[in-house]
Amino acid sequence: MTFTTRADIPRQARALYVKNSLRLITQVNYEPARLVPTNNPRTGKRSNMSQAILRDVSPIHREYLRNMGIDASMSISIINGGELWGLIACHHYSPRRLPRTCAPWCELFVRCFLPA
């Protein structure tokens, strides 16, 4: 079992965990797909992928997982008072996809950790 402190998770990553409580990496050695077009045609601004479940993750995080021998990862945020309180991390040694029907159950499970 690994214990981390709030300081172990960079501020930018903590903000993403609060915005999107379910994060999936189905295969660590994936080849990221290009987003086409890069900018939103209506606004001309760069597309914001922070709410996307299957978004690219930091190459440093992928290297960290590779160093542990992990090939798939899922994390579920435990959010209390609008802040990241904890994280449930699940790892596997081979590629894994989460069935669509499991995501709502994972989020419901996390609610069991929050104070009433």
OpenMM code with the backbone's topology and positions (N, CA, C; nanometers):
from openmm import Vec3, app, unit

residues = "MET THR PHE THR THR ARG ALA ASP ILE PRO ARG GLN ALA ARG ALA LEU TYR VAL LYS ASN SER LEU ARG LEU ILE THR GLN VAL ASN TYR GLU PRO ALA ARG LEU VAL PRO THR ASN ASN PRO ARG THR GLY LYS ARG SER ASN MET SER GLN ALA ILE LEU ARG ASP VAL SER PRO ILE HIS ARG GLU TYR LEU ARG ASN MET GLY ILE ASP ALA SER MET SER ILE SER ILE ILE ASN GLY GLY GLU LEU TRP GLY LEU ILE ALA CYS HIS HIS TYR SER PRO ARG ARG LEU PRO ARG THR CYS ALA PRO TRP CYS GLU LEU PHE VAL ARG CYS PHE LEU PRO ALA".split()
positions = [
    Vec3(0.0847, -0.1160, 0.0000),
    Vec3(0.0000, 0.0000, 0.0000),
    Vec3(0.0899, 0.1232, 0.0000),
    Vec3(0.0537, 0.2215, -0.0781),
    Vec3(0.1309, 0.3445, -0.0874),
    Vec3(0.0503, 0.4589, -0.0300),
    Vec3(0.1128, 0.5400, 0.0509),
    Vec3(0.0490, 0.6578, 0.1059),
    Vec3(0.1159, 0.7807, 0.0463),
    Vec3(0.0373, 0.8758, 0.0065),
    Vec3(0.0919, 0.9996, -0.0459),
    Vec3(0.0311, 1.1157, 0.0309),
    Vec3(0.1002, 1.2252, 0.0260),
    Vec3(0.0469, 1.3463, 0.0869),
    Vec3(-0.0016, 1.4368, -0.0254),
    Vec3(-0.0726, 1.5385, 0.0125),
    Vec3(-0.1238, 1.6336, -0.0852),
    Vec3(-0.0098, 1.6954, -0.1659),
    Vec3(0.1050, 1.7141, -0.1012),
    Vec3(0.2196, 1.7756, -0.1677),
    Vec3(0.2791, 1.6842, -0.2747),
    Vec3(0.2482, 1.5530, -0.2686),
    Vec3(0.3009, 1.4596, -0.3672),
    Vec3(0.2348, 1.4751, -0.5037),
    Vec3(0.1184, 1.5361, -0.5064),
    Vec3(0.0445, 1.5537, -0.6311),
    Vec3(0.0566, 1.6999, -0.6729),
    Vec3(0.1145, 1.7272, -0.7910),
    Vec3(0.1299, 1.8668, -0.8350),
    Vec3(-0.0045, 1.9397, -0.8399),
    Vec3(-0.0015, 2.0696, -0.8166),
    Vec3(-0.1229, 2.1525, -0.8113),
    Vec3(-0.2074, 2.1369, -0.9378),
    Vec3(-0.1424, 2.1385, -1.0555),
    Vec3(-0.2158, 2.1258, -1.1818),
    Vec3(-0.2873, 1.9907, -1.1887),
    Vec3(-0.2217, 1.8841, -1.1454),
    Vec3(-0.2830, 1.7512, -1.1460),
    Vec3(-0.3987, 1.7447, -1.0467),
    Vec3(-0.3817, 1.8046, -0.9282),
    Vec3(-0.4909, 1.8066, -0.8296),
    Vec3(-0.6145, 1.8744, -0.8870),
    Vec3(-0.5938, 1.9846, -0.9595),
    Vec3(-0.7062, 2.0566, -1.0196),
    Vec3(-0.7783, 1.9680, -1.1210),
    Vec3(-0.7042, 1.8902, -1.1991),
    Vec3(-0.7666, 1.7995, -1.2962),
    Vec3(-0.8422, 1.6872, -1.2263),
    Vec3(-0.7876, 1.6357, -1.1168),
    Vec3(-0.8564, 1.5309, -1.0416),
    Vec3(-0.9883, 1.5817, -0.9835),
    Vec3(-0.9948, 1.7101, -0.9492),
    Vec3(-1.1192, 1.7674, -0.8977),
    Vec3(-1.2198, 1.7856, -1.0108),
    Vec3(-1.1742, 1.8311, -1.1270),
    Vec3(-1.2644, 1.8541, -1.2412),
    Vec3(-1.3214, 1.7245, -1.2962),
    Vec3(-1.2383, 1.6218, -1.3033),
    Vec3(-1.2787, 1.4958, -1.3643),
    Vec3(-1.2370, 1.3841, -1.2696),
    Vec3(-1.3321, 1.3270, -1.1981),
    Vec3(-1.2985, 1.2342, -1.0907),
    Vec3(-1.2539, 1.0965, -1.1382),
    Vec3(-1.2807, 1.0612, -1.2621),
    Vec3(-1.2408, 0.9303, -1.3134),
    Vec3(-1.1352, 0.9496, -1.4212),
    Vec3(-1.0180, 0.8928, -1.4018),
    Vec3(-0.9078, 0.9042, -1.4979),
    Vec3(-0.8663, 0.7642, -1.5400),
    Vec3(-0.8547, 0.7427, -1.6698),
    Vec3(-0.8206, 0.6104, -1.7223),
    Vec3(-0.6981, 0.6167, -1.8130),
    Vec3(-0.6135, 0.5182, -1.7989),
    Vec3(-0.5057, 0.4935, -1.8948),
    Vec3(-0.5202, 0.3468, -1.9299),
    Vec3(-0.5736, 0.3180, -2.0473),
    Vec3(-0.6007, 0.1794, -2.0847),
    Vec3(-0.4749, 0.1044, -2.1251),
    Vec3(-0.3735, 0.1788, -2.1707),
    Vec3(-0.2448, 0.1187, -2.2049),
    Vec3(-0.1385, 0.2282, -2.1948),
    Vec3(-0.0417, 0.2081, -2.1085),
    Vec3(0.0602, 0.3100, -2.0826),
    Vec3(0.1392, 0.3449, -2.2078),
    Vec3(0.1701, 0.2464, -2.2900),
    Vec3(0.2515, 0.2712, -2.4098),
    Vec3(0.1676, 0.3056, -2.5326),
    Vec3(0.0631, 0.3833, -2.5127),
    Vec3(-0.0217, 0.4235, -2.6247),
    Vec3(0.0473, 0.5312, -2.7082),
    Vec3(0.0013, 0.5463, -2.8284),
    Vec3(0.0458, 0.6557, -2.9153),
    Vec3(-0.0658, 0.7594, -2.9130),
    Vec3(-0.0410, 0.8783, -2.8564),
    Vec3(-0.1485, 0.9786, -2.8467),
    Vec3(-0.2030, 1.0165, -2.9849),
    Vec3(-0.3335, 1.0257, -2.9947),
    Vec3(-0.3967, 1.0685, -3.1187),
    Vec3(-0.3961, 1.2213, -3.1242),
    Vec3(-0.3754, 1.2743, -3.2423),
    Vec3(-0.3806, 1.4198, -3.2588),
    Vec3(-0.5251, 1.4656, -3.2563),
    Vec3(-0.5473, 1.5798, -3.1980),
    Vec3(-0.6795, 1.6407, -3.1966),
    Vec3(-0.6903, 1.7296, -3.3201),
    Vec3(-0.7892, 1.7004, -3.4045),
    Vec3(-0.8068, 1.7769, -3.5281),
    Vec3(-0.9489, 1.8303, -3.5313),
    Vec3(-0.9687, 1.9590, -3.5436),
    Vec3(-0.8686, 2.0650, -3.5431),
    Vec3(-0.8225, 2.0951, -3.3999),
    Vec3(-0.7057, 2.1515, -3.3874),
    Vec3(-0.6508, 2.1840, -3.2557),
    Vec3(-0.7330, 2.2918, -3.1873),
    Vec3(-0.7762, 2.3900, -3.2644),
    Vec3(-0.8567, 2.4998, -3.2093),
    Vec3(-1.0039, 2.4779, -3.2402),
    Vec3(-1.0893, 2.5220, -3.1489),
    Vec3(-1.2339, 2.5143, -3.1662),
    Vec3(-1.2726, 2.6056, -3.2829),
    Vec3(-1.3385, 2.5520, -3.3870),
    Vec3(-1.3748, 2.6343, -3.5033),
    Vec3(-1.4678, 2.7515, -3.4706),
    Vec3(-1.5533, 2.7363, -3.3659),
    Vec3(-1.6460, 2.8434, -3.3305),
    Vec3(-1.5792, 2.9578, -3.2561),
    Vec3(-1.4842, 2.9225, -3.1672),
    Vec3(-1.4236, 3.0261, -3.0837),
    Vec3(-1.2829, 3.0653, -3.1284),
    Vec3(-1.2176, 2.9761, -3.2025),
    Vec3(-1.0797, 3.0006, -3.2426),
    Vec3(-0.9803, 2.9723, -3.1308),
    Vec3(-1.0313, 2.9360, -3.0118),
    Vec3(-0.9443, 2.9062, -2.8979),
    Vec3(-0.9063, 2.7591, -2.8967),
    Vec3(-0.7944, 2.7297, -2.8321),
    Vec3(-0.7481, 2.5921, -2.8178),
    Vec3(-0.8530, 2.5105, -2.7422),
    Vec3(-0.8804, 2.3898, -2.7884),
    Vec3(-0.9799, 2.3039, -2.7244),
    Vec3(-0.9348, 2.2628, -2.5856),
    Vec3(-1.0278, 2.2640, -2.4904),
    Vec3(-0.9994, 2.2265, -2.3525),
    Vec3(-1.0384, 2.0805, -2.3339),
    Vec3(-0.9399, 1.9947, -2.3102),
    Vec3(-0.9644, 1.8514, -2.2961),
    Vec3(-0.9661, 1.8062, -2.1497),
    Vec3(-0.9674, 1.9000, -2.0555),
    Vec3(-0.9573, 1.8624, -1.9147),
    Vec3(-1.0756, 1.7787, -1.8668),
    Vec3(-1.1927, 1.7878, -1.9308),
    Vec3(-1.3092, 1.7087, -1.8913),
    Vec3(-1.3165, 1.5734, -1.9623),
    Vec3(-1.2306, 1.5496, -2.0593),
    Vec3(-1.2337, 1.4244, -2.1352),
    Vec3(-1.1731, 1.3109, -2.0540),
    Vec3(-1.2394, 1.1967, -2.0515),
    Vec3(-1.1887, 1.0826, -1.9764),
    Vec3(-1.0656, 1.0238, -2.0437),
    Vec3(-1.0686, 1.0094, -2.1741),
    Vec3(-0.9558, 0.9489, -2.2460),
    Vec3(-0.8648, 1.0555, -2.3041),
    Vec3(-0.8181, 1.1458, -2.2201),
    Vec3(-0.7274, 1.2494, -2.2641),
    Vec3(-0.5847, 1.2032, -2.2428),
    Vec3(-0.4924, 1.2686, -2.3115),
    Vec3(-0.3508, 1.2372, -2.2941),
    Vec3(-0.3080, 1.2761, -2.1528),
    Vec3(-0.2161, 1.2003, -2.0978),
    Vec3(-0.1640, 1.2312, -1.9648),
    Vec3(-0.0175, 1.2683, -1.9755),
    Vec3(0.0353, 1.3201, -1.8697),
    Vec3(0.1740, 1.3639, -1.8666),
    Vec3(0.2684, 1.2497, -1.9025),
    Vec3(0.3648, 1.2756, -1.9910),
    Vec3(0.4649, 1.1723, -2.0222),
    Vec3(0.5439, 1.1304, -1.8976),
    Vec3(0.5588, 1.2211, -1.8024),
    Vec3(0.6298, 1.1891, -1.6779),
    Vec3(0.5500, 1.0870, -1.5972),
    Vec3(0.4165, 1.1035, -1.5943),
    Vec3(0.3321, 1.0070, -1.5225),
    Vec3(0.3368, 0.8711, -1.5911),
    Vec3(0.3347, 0.8693, -1.7225),
    Vec3(0.3428, 0.7424, -1.7958),
    Vec3(0.4758, 0.6730, -1.7691),
    Vec3(0.5838, 0.7492, -1.7628),
    Vec3(0.7154, 0.6918, -1.7330),
    Vec3(0.7168, 0.6344, -1.5914),
    Vec3(0.6555, 0.7041, -1.4971),
    Vec3(0.6435, 0.6582, -1.3588),
    Vec3(0.5725, 0.5225, -1.3549),
    Vec3(0.4616, 0.5103, -1.4289),
    Vec3(0.3881, 0.3834, -1.4331),
    Vec3(0.4718, 0.2739, -1.4978),
    Vec3(0.5421, 0.3058, -1.6061),
    Vec3(0.6292, 0.2070, -1.6720),
    Vec3(0.7369, 0.1570, -1.5760),
    Vec3(0.7935, 0.2488, -1.4974),
    Vec3(0.8975, 0.2099, -1.4015),
    Vec3(0.8445, 0.1128, -1.2960),
    Vec3(0.7146, 0.1182, -1.2676),
    Vec3(0.6527, 0.0254, -1.1726),
    Vec3(0.6077, -0.1031, -1.2418),
    Vec3(0.6197, -0.1103, -1.3747),
    Vec3(0.5747, -0.2280, -1.4481),
    Vec3(0.4254, -0.2286, -1.4735),
    Vec3(0.3618, -0.1125, -1.4621),
    Vec3(0.2166, -0.1004, -1.4797),
    Vec3(0.1859, -0.0709, -1.6258),
    Vec3(0.0813, -0.1358, -1.6797),
    Vec3(0.0428, -0.1089, -1.8180),
    Vec3(-0.0946, -0.0447, -1.8304),
    Vec3(-0.1755, -0.0488, -1.7257),
    Vec3(-0.3071, 0.0169, -1.7273),
    Vec3(-0.3332, 0.0754, -1.5892),
    Vec3(-0.4035, 0.1881, -1.5870),
    Vec3(-0.4268, 0.2566, -1.4604),
    Vec3(-0.5633, 0.3251, -1.4619),
    Vec3(-0.6262, 0.3253, -1.3457),
    Vec3(-0.7505, 0.3988, -1.3279),
    Vec3(-0.7425, 0.4655, -1.1919),
    Vec3(-0.7815, 0.5902, -1.1852),
    Vec3(-0.7879, 0.6574, -1.0557),
    Vec3(-0.9235, 0.7238, -1.0411),
    Vec3(-0.9706, 0.7224, -0.9179),
    Vec3(-1.0994, 0.7828, -0.8848),
    Vec3(-1.0738, 0.8819, -0.7721),
    Vec3(-1.1144, 1.0050, -0.7919),
    Vec3(-1.0921, 1.1101, -0.6932),
    Vec3(-1.1957, 1.1043, -0.5827),
    Vec3(-1.1489, 1.1280, -0.4617),
    Vec3(-1.2385, 1.1474, -0.3482),
    Vec3(-1.2309, 1.2968, -0.3183),
    Vec3(-1.3416, 1.3666, -0.3450),
    Vec3(-1.3445, 1.5121, -0.3334),
    Vec3(-1.4309, 1.5504, -0.2143),
    Vec3(-1.3754, 1.6339, -0.1273),
    Vec3(-1.4478, 1.6783, -0.0080),
    Vec3(-1.4336, 1.8297, 0.0022),
    Vec3(-1.5438, 1.8985, 0.0078),
    Vec3(-1.5408, 2.0446, 0.0176),
    Vec3(-1.4776, 2.1105, -0.1035),
    Vec3(-1.4935, 2.0489, -0.2208),
    Vec3(-1.4386, 2.1062, -0.3429),
    Vec3(-1.2894, 2.0845, -0.3611),
    Vec3(-1.2271, 2.0091, -0.2711),
    Vec3(-1.0833, 1.9824, -0.2803),
    Vec3(-1.0572, 1.8329, -0.2860),
    Vec3(-0.9440, 1.7981, -0.3450),
    Vec3(-0.9040, 1.6580, -0.3514),
    Vec3(-0.8669, 1.6120, -0.2117),
    Vec3(-0.9423, 1.5156, -0.1590),
    Vec3(-0.9192, 1.4626, -0.0255),
    Vec3(-0.8382, 1.3338, -0.0324),
    Vec3(-0.8651, 1.2552, -0.1361),
    Vec3(-0.7963, 1.1272, -0.1510),
    Vec3(-0.8095, 1.0763, -0.2929),
    Vec3(-0.7461, 0.9643, -0.3171),
    Vec3(-0.7421, 0.9075, -0.4512),
    Vec3(-0.7399, 0.7555, -0.4392),
    Vec3(-0.8253, 0.6893, -0.5136),
    Vec3(-0.8191, 0.5437, -0.5233),
    Vec3(-0.7512, 0.5140, -0.6565),
    Vec3(-0.6402, 0.4445, -0.6515),
    Vec3(-0.5646, 0.4130, -0.7728),
    Vec3(-0.5658, 0.2627, -0.7944),
    Vec3(-0.6019, 0.2234, -0.9151),
    Vec3(-0.6057, 0.0820, -0.9527),
    Vec3(-0.5091, 0.0625, -1.0689),
    Vec3(-0.4241, -0.0379, -1.0577),
    Vec3(-0.3246, -0.0636, -1.1619),
    Vec3(-0.3351, -0.2081, -1.2090),
    Vec3(-0.2911, -0.2299, -1.3334),
    Vec3(-0.2878, -0.3652, -1.3881),
    Vec3(-0.1615, -0.3805, -1.4710),
    Vec3(-0.1142, -0.5038, -1.4781),
    Vec3(0.0109, -0.5303, -1.5504),
    Vec3(-0.0078, -0.5573, -1.6990),
    Vec3(-0.1303, -0.5487, -1.7473),
    Vec3(-0.1570, -0.5614, -1.8908),
    Vec3(-0.2645, -0.4594, -1.9283),
    Vec3(-0.2792, -0.4296, -2.0576),
    Vec3(-0.3806, -0.3312, -2.0990),
    Vec3(-0.5196, -0.3725, -2.0505),
    Vec3(-0.5970, -0.2745, -2.0080),
    Vec3(-0.7326, -0.2988, -1.9581),
    Vec3(-0.8237, -0.1843, -1.9974),
    Vec3(-0.9452, -0.2195, -2.0349),
    Vec3(-1.0480, -0.1195, -2.0625),
    Vec3(-1.1563, -0.1332, -1.9571),
    Vec3(-1.2086, -0.0213, -1.9143),
    Vec3(-1.3173, -0.0210, -1.8172),
    Vec3(-1.4495, -0.0247, -1.8933),
    Vec3(-1.5330, -0.1255, -1.8693),
    Vec3(-1.6644, -0.1266, -1.9351),
    Vec3(-1.7433, -0.0005, -1.8981),
    Vec3(-1.8165, 0.0549, -1.9926),
    Vec3(-1.8926, 0.1788, -1.9682),
    Vec3(-1.9848, 0.1681, -1.8486),
    Vec3(-2.0389, 0.0509, -1.8263),
    Vec3(-2.1339, 0.0345, -1.7158),
    Vec3(-2.0656, 0.0433, -1.5794),
    Vec3(-1.9337, 0.0307, -1.5742),
    Vec3(-1.8620, 0.0338, -1.4455),
    Vec3(-1.8351, 0.1749, -1.3944),
    Vec3(-1.8224, 0.2720, -1.4824),
    Vec3(-1.7871, 0.4081, -1.4398),
    Vec3(-1.8837, 0.4650, -1.3362),
    Vec3(-2.0163, 0.4577, -1.3576),
    Vec3(-2.1072, 0.5118, -1.2551),
    Vec3(-2.0945, 0.4375, -1.1214),
    Vec3(-2.0667, 0.3078, -1.1249),
    Vec3(-2.0508, 0.2312, -1.0014),
    Vec3(-1.9240, 0.2740, -0.9275),
    Vec3(-1.8180, 0.3033, -1.0017),
    Vec3(-1.6937, 0.3507, -0.9390),
    Vec3(-1.7179, 0.4833, -0.8676),
    Vec3(-1.7887, 0.5741, -0.9329),
    Vec3(-1.8151, 0.7040, -0.8728),
    Vec3(-1.9074, 0.6912, -0.7508),
    Vec3(-2.0023, 0.5993, -0.7564),
    Vec3(-2.0896, 0.5749, -0.6413),
    Vec3(-2.0087, 0.5169, -0.5247),
    Vec3(-1.9180, 0.4260, -0.5538),
    Vec3(-1.8326, 0.3657, -0.4517),
    Vec3(-1.7531, 0.4728, -0.3772),
    Vec3(-1.6997, 0.5692, -0.4493),
    Vec3(-1.6188, 0.6757, -0.3889),
    Vec3(-1.7011, 0.7591, -0.2931),
    Vec3(-1.8286, 0.7789, -0.3229),
    Vec3(-1.9144, 0.8590, -0.2344),
    Vec3(-1.9256, 0.7980, -0.0945),
    Vec3(-1.8996, 0.6691, -0.0829),
    Vec3(-1.9055, 0.6034, 0.0479),
    Vec3(-1.7970, 0.6554, 0.1423),
    Vec3(-1.6927, 0.7166, 0.0899),
    Vec3(-1.5832, 0.7658, 0.1718),
    Vec3(-1.6063, 0.9069, 0.2250),
    Vec3(-1.7055, 0.9742, 0.1711),
    Vec3(-1.7281, 1.1134, 0.2093),
    Vec3(-1.8112, 1.1231, 0.3362),
    Vec3(-1.7853, 1.2257, 0.4173),
    Vec3(-1.8664, 1.2432, 0.5378),
    Vec3(-2.0109, 1.2770, 0.5014),
    Vec3(-2.1018, 1.2379, 0.5859),
    Vec3(-2.2457, 1.2603, 0.5586),
    Vec3(-2.2806, 1.4065, 0.5730),
] * unit.nanometer
topology = app.Topology()
chain = topology.addChain("A")
for resn in residues:
    res = topology.addResidue(resn, chain)
    for name in ("N", "CA", "C"):
        topology.addAtom(name, app.Element.getBySymbol(name[0]), res)
